[in-house]
Amino acid sequence: MTPIPKPNVRMTPSASLGPGPSHPLAAAQPAEGSQIDLPGAREGRFVTPHPGVEVVLALGSNLGDRAGTVHAAVRALGDIDGFELTAVSPLVESAAVKPDGVDPDAPAYLNAVITGRYSGDPHTLLAAVNRVEADHGRERAERWGDRTLDIDIIAFGDQQLRDETLTIPHPRAAERDFVLAPWLAIDPDAVLPGGARVADALAAIGNNVVPFSAEPSSAEPPSAEPSSGAGR
């Protein structure tokens, strides 16, 4: 996998090189293909001097080359004007969630969470995120339908916003283990907007995500098919 070209990202001396002992991915070593590489550093907590607001983005894909799509999307997000990538989670796998609940017959998702600092406004970031989705074949034909790529803005600093295109913080983040578990993997002290600890929220709902294995899965289709605010 080609490394993500973010030359200014560096690791703090005290940063974890992987999941800490208390978070839900600690029991398993990262599988081959599960990590999104940054040159000169590994997964964990990253910091870089950059103005702007701290943002949390969640990525998911359940069609086509899921891992390749998520890797490429992280690179594209890192190239957004005014955005500086600060941390990338391991990839995890989760069951598809539809309006009526978990759909075991749908292709499984690969998920990741990234954090960064952004110097623009929420709607400008949303427009940039939607362009990345469109560049990877995202179509909005069905609510919570299968998709090549889904990117949600989970948090934008302490801002609260609700309009016809965007709700911040994400209204279902605290109910989604595929958001909370990878977020906790890069920040064991993470806090949801409003003050609840991510670790406590995950403990309350239970964690059913699993570390991603690069081995082929029967749930994964052999080829990509086309399929904002708040996604699933």
C-alpha positions as CSV (number, residue, x, y, z in Angstrom):
1,M,0.0,0.0,0.0
2,T,1.4,3.4,-1.0
3,P,2.1,5.5,2.1
4,I,0.0,8.6,2.6
5,P,2.0,11.6,1.7
6,K,1.9,13.9,4.7
7,P,5.4,15.0,5.3
8,N,4.6,17.4,8.2
9,V,3.0,14.8,10.4
10,R,5.1,13.7,13.3
11,M,4.8,11.5,16.3
12,T,5.0,12.9,19.9
13,P,7.7,11.2,22.0
14,S,5.1,9.8,24.4
15,A,2.7,8.7,21.6
16,S,1.4,5.1,21.5
17,L,2.6,3.1,18.6
18,G,-0.7,1.2,18.5
19,P,-3.7,0.4,20.6
20,G,-3.2,0.9,24.3
21,P,-3.9,-1.8,26.9
22,S,-7.3,-0.6,27.8
23,H,-9.0,0.1,24.5
24,P,-11.2,-2.4,22.6
25,L,-8.6,-3.3,19.9
26,A,-5.8,-4.1,22.3
27,A,-6.2,-7.9,22.3
28,A,-5.3,-8.3,18.6
29,Q,-2.2,-7.2,16.7
30,P,-3.0,-5.1,13.6
31,A,-3.5,-7.5,10.7
32,E,-1.5,-7.0,7.5
33,G,-3.4,-4.4,5.4
34,S,-5.2,-2.9,8.4
35,Q,-2.9,0.0,8.9
36,I,-2.9,3.3,7.0
37,D,0.7,4.3,6.8
38,L,2.2,7.8,7.3
39,P,5.8,8.3,6.2
40,G,8.2,8.2,9.1
41,A,5.5,7.3,11.7
42,R,3.1,4.6,12.6
43,E,-0.5,4.7,13.8
44,G,-1.2,6.4,17.0
45,R,-1.5,9.9,18.3
46,F,0.1,12.5,16.1
47,V,0.4,16.3,16.6
48,T,1.6,19.1,14.4
49,P,1.5,22.8,14.9
50,H,-1.4,24.1,12.8
51,P,-4.1,26.7,13.4
52,G,-7.7,25.8,13.3
53,V,-10.3,23.7,15.1
54,E,-9.9,20.0,16.0
55,V,-12.2,17.8,13.9
56,V,-13.0,14.1,13.9
57,L,-14.0,12.3,10.7
58,A,-15.3,8.8,10.3
59,L,-14.8,6.8,7.1
60,G,-16.6,3.7,5.9
61,S,-16.7,1.5,2.8
62,N,-18.6,-1.7,2.0
63,L,-18.4,-2.0,-1.8
64,G,-15.4,-2.8,-4.0
65,D,-11.8,-2.5,-2.8
66,R,-12.8,-1.3,0.7
67,A,-9.3,-1.0,2.1
68,G,-7.9,0.7,-1.0
69,T,-10.8,3.2,-1.0
70,V,-10.3,4.1,2.6
71,H,-6.6,4.5,2.2
72,A,-7.1,6.7,-0.9
73,A,-9.7,8.8,0.9
74,V,-7.4,9.5,3.8
75,R,-4.8,10.7,1.4
76,A,-7.4,12.9,-0.3
77,L,-8.6,14.3,3.0
78,G,-5.1,15.2,4.0
79,D,-4.8,17.3,0.8
80,I,-7.9,19.5,1.6
81,D,-6.9,23.1,1.9
82,G,-6.8,24.2,5.5
83,F,-6.8,20.7,6.8
84,E,-3.9,19.1,8.7
85,L,-4.1,15.4,9.5
86,T,-3.1,14.5,13.1
87,A,-4.1,10.9,13.7
88,V,-5.3,7.8,11.7
89,S,-7.0,4.8,13.4
90,P,-6.5,1.1,12.5
91,L,-9.1,-0.3,10.1
92,V,-11.9,-2.2,11.7
93,E,-14.7,-4.3,10.2
94,S,-18.4,-3.9,11.1
95,A,-21.8,-5.2,10.0
96,A,-23.9,-2.9,7.8
97,V,-26.5,-0.8,9.6
98,K,-29.7,0.0,7.7
99,P,-32.7,2.0,8.8
100,D,-34.3,-1.1,10.3
101,G,-31.1,-2.2,12.1
102,V,-28.1,-4.4,11.4
103,D,-28.3,-6.2,8.0
104,P,-26.2,-9.4,8.2
105,D,-26.8,-10.0,4.5
106,A,-25.3,-6.8,3.3
107,P,-21.5,-6.5,2.7
108,A,-19.5,-5.7,5.8
109,Y,-18.0,-2.3,6.2
110,L,-14.4,-1.3,6.7
111,N,-14.2,1.7,9.0
112,A,-11.6,4.2,10.2
113,V,-11.5,7.4,12.2
114,I,-9.1,10.3,11.6
115,T,-8.5,13.5,13.5
116,G,-7.1,16.7,12.2
117,R,-7.2,20.5,12.5
118,Y,-9.2,22.6,10.1
119,S,-9.0,26.3,9.6
120,G,-12.2,26.7,7.6
121,D,-15.9,26.5,8.5
122,P,-18.0,23.4,8.8
123,H,-19.9,23.8,5.5
124,T,-16.7,24.3,3.5
125,L,-15.3,21.1,5.1
126,L,-18.5,19.3,4.3
127,A,-18.3,20.3,0.6
128,A,-14.7,19.1,0.5
129,V,-15.6,15.8,2.1
130,N,-18.5,15.3,-0.3
131,R,-16.1,15.9,-3.3
132,V,-13.9,13.1,-1.9
133,E,-16.9,10.8,-1.6
134,A,-17.9,11.6,-5.2
135,D,-14.4,11.0,-6.5
136,H,-14.7,7.5,-5.1
137,G,-18.0,6.7,-6.8
138,R,-20.4,7.6,-4.0
139,E,-24.0,7.9,-5.1
140,R,-26.9,8.9,-2.8
141,A,-29.7,6.7,-4.2
142,E,-30.7,5.0,-0.9
143,R,-30.7,6.2,2.7
144,W,-28.0,4.2,4.6
145,G,-27.6,2.1,1.5
146,D,-24.4,0.3,0.5
147,R,-21.7,2.6,-0.6
148,T,-18.2,2.8,-2.0
149,L,-17.3,5.5,0.5
150,D,-19.0,7.3,3.4
151,I,-17.3,10.1,5.3
152,D,-19.0,11.8,8.3
153,I,-18.0,14.8,10.3
154,I,-18.3,13.5,13.8
155,A,-17.1,16.6,15.7
156,F,-16.0,20.1,14.8
157,G,-14.4,21.5,17.9
158,D,-17.2,22.4,20.4
159,Q,-19.5,23.7,17.7
160,Q,-23.1,22.7,17.5
161,L,-24.9,23.1,14.3
162,R,-28.1,21.8,12.7
163,D,-29.5,22.8,9.3
164,E,-30.8,21.1,6.2
165,T,-27.3,19.9,5.1
166,L,-25.3,19.3,8.3
167,T,-25.7,18.3,11.9
168,I,-22.7,18.7,14.3
169,P,-21.9,16.9,16.4
170,H,-23.0,13.8,14.5
171,P,-26.3,12.8,16.1
172,R,-25.6,9.0,16.2
173,A,-21.9,8.9,17.0
174,A,-22.5,7.8,20.5
175,E,-24.5,4.8,19.2
176,R,-22.0,3.5,16.7
177,D,-19.2,1.1,17.8
178,F,-17.6,1.5,14.4
179,V,-17.0,5.2,15.2
180,L,-16.2,4.9,18.9
181,A,-13.8,1.9,18.8
182,P,-11.4,3.3,16.1
183,W,-11.6,6.8,17.7
184,L,-10.7,5.3,21.1
185,A,-7.8,3.4,19.4
186,I,-6.1,6.7,18.6
187,D,-7.2,8.7,21.6
188,P,-7.9,6.7,24.8
189,D,-9.0,10.0,26.5
190,A,-11.3,11.1,23.7
191,V,-14.5,12.9,24.7
192,L,-17.7,13.2,22.7
193,P,-19.0,16.8,22.2
194,G,-21.1,17.4,25.3
195,G,-18.7,15.8,27.7
196,A,-19.2,12.0,27.6
197,R,-16.1,9.9,27.4
198,V,-15.8,7.8,24.3
199,A,-14.7,4.8,26.4
200,D,-17.8,5.1,28.5
201,A,-20.1,5.4,25.5
202,L,-18.6,2.3,23.9
203,A,-18.9,0.3,27.1
204,A,-22.6,1.3,27.3
205,I,-23.5,0.1,23.8
206,G,-21.0,-2.8,23.5
207,N,-18.3,-3.3,20.9
208,N,-18.9,-5.7,18.0
209,V,-16.3,-4.4,15.5
210,V,-13.2,-6.6,14.8
211,P,-9.7,-5.7,13.6
212,F,-9.6,-5.9,9.8
213,S,-7.9,-8.9,8.3
214,A,-6.7,-8.4,4.7
215,E,-7.7,-12.0,3.9
216,P,-10.6,-12.2,1.4
217,S,-14.0,-12.3,3.0
218,S,-17.1,-13.9,1.6
219,A,-19.0,-10.8,2.6
220,E,-16.9,-8.6,0.3
221,P,-18.1,-8.3,-3.3
222,P,-15.5,-8.9,-6.0
223,S,-15.7,-5.5,-7.7
224,A,-16.8,-2.0,-6.9
225,E,-20.3,-0.8,-7.6
226,P,-21.5,2.8,-7.3
227,S,-23.9,3.1,-4.6
228,S,-23.9,14.6,4.4
229,G,-24.1,15.6,6.7
230,A,-24.9,12.5,8.7
231,G,-24.6,9.1,7.2
232,R,-25.4,5.8,8.8
